[in-house]
Amino acid sequence: MKLKEGYKIREIAGEHVIIKQGRFGADLTRVIALNATSVLLWEQLQGREFEVEDVIKVLTDNYEVEEAVATADASTWVSKLKECDLVE
């Protein structure tokens, strides 16, 4: 899978949110806010193909976390991306 092109992370009012680039009058009724870990994952994986295993590796390389916890968190993160239609 791959993160969809055209989406960028922007900081608005102290929150990191995903914005679709190039849309005038965008519908902001659905704002996707990211925590610091999600920002890290987005930045590490943007522009390349990845699998859940790649997400796990980013988590375990950057945090002291057990692999079982990283696996569960990675699966949840990928599921949320799919739910929000942010991956191809």
Secondary structure, DSSP 8 states (H G I E B T S, - for coil): --B-TTEEEEEETTEEEEEETT-TT---SS-EEE-HHHHHHHHHHTTS---HHHHHHHHHHHS---HHHHHHHHHHHHHHHHHTT-B-
